């Protein structure tokens, strides 16, 4: 099924035949591959940086939670002590 106006017959003339044309194609291919690699690396850095910030924030939240638990324990023990004093005074 060969047709004179087919896509394949039009491609035949667009392949570089001399050294300069082939060199240009190689440079274009490498620049495209390099650009894709740089883009991938940039996206990776964005996600890694975001992950590090998340870990840092999580560590801060855990520290704050531990402090709040200590404060809550102090309040609980103070309320318990006051309750015991009130119970003794009632007796």
C-alpha positions as CSV (number, residue, x, y, z in Angstrom):
1,X,0.0,0.0,0.0
2,X,2.4,2.7,-1.2
3,X,1.0,6.0,-2.1
4,X,2.8,8.9,-3.6
5,X,1.4,11.4,-1.1
6,X,1.8,9.3,2.0
7,X,3.4,10.5,5.1
8,X,6.4,8.1,4.7
9,X,7.3,9.3,1.3
10,X,7.3,12.9,2.5
11,X,9.6,12.0,5.4
12,X,12.2,10.5,3.1
13,X,13.3,13.9,1.9
14,X,13.6,15.4,5.4
15,X,16.4,13.1,6.7
16,X,19.7,15.0,6.7
17,X,22.2,13.5,4.3
18,X,25.4,15.6,4.7
19,X,27.6,15.9,7.8
20,X,26.4,19.4,8.8
21,X,22.8,18.4,8.7
22,X,23.5,15.3,10.8
23,X,25.6,17.4,13.3
24,X,22.7,19.9,13.7
25,X,20.3,17.0,14.3
26,X,22.6,15.5,17.0
27,X,23.0,18.9,18.7
28,X,19.2,19.5,18.7
29,X,18.6,16.0,20.1
30,X,21.2,16.5,22.9
31,X,19.8,19.9,23.7
32,X,16.3,18.5,23.9
33,X,17.4,15.7,26.2
34,X,19.4,18.1,28.4
35,X,16.4,20.4,28.7
36,X,14.2,17.6,29.7
37,X,16.8,16.5,32.3
38,X,17.1,20.0,33.7
39,X,13.3,20.3,33.9
40,X,13.1,16.9,35.7
41,X,15.8,17.9,38.1
42,X,14.1,21.2,38.9
43,X,10.8,19.5,39.7
44,X,12.6,17.0,41.9
45,X,14.3,19.8,43.8
46,X,10.9,21.5,44.4
47,X,9.4,18.3,45.8
48,X,12.5,17.4,47.9
49,X,12.6,21.0,49.4
50,X,8.9,20.7,50.1
51,X,9.4,17.4,51.9
52,X,12.2,18.9,54.0
53,X,10.0,21.8,55.0
54,X,7.2,19.4,55.9
55,X,9.6,17.4,58.1
56,X,10.8,20.6,59.8
57,X,7.3,21.8,60.5
58,X,6.3,18.4,61.8
59,X,9.3,18.4,64.3
60,X,8.2,21.9,65.5
61,X,4.6,20.7,66.0
62,X,5.8,17.6,67.9
63,X,7.9,19.8,70.2
64,X,5.0,22.2,70.8
65,X,2.7,19.3,71.5
66,X,5.2,17.9,74.1
67,X,5.3,21.3,75.8
68,X,1.5,21.5,75.8
69,X,1.2,18.1,77.3
70,X,3.6,19.1,80.1
71,X,1.5,22.2,80.8
72,X,-1.6,20.1,80.8
73,X,-0.1,17.6,83.2
74,X,0.8,20.5,85.6
75,X,-2.8,21.8,85.4
76,X,-4.2,18.4,86.0
77,X,-2.0,17.8,89.1
78,X,-2.8,21.3,90.4
79,X,-6.6,20.7,90.0
80,X,-6.2,17.3,91.7
81,X,-4.4,18.8,94.6
82,X,-7.0,21.5,95.0
83,X,-9.8,18.9,94.8
84,X,-8.1,16.9,97.6
85,X,-7.7,20.0,99.8
86,X,-11.4,20.9,99.3
87,X,-12.4,17.3,100.1
88,X,-10.4,17.5,103.4
89,X,-11.9,20.9,104.3
90,X,-15.4,19.5,103.8
91,X,-14.8,16.6,106.2
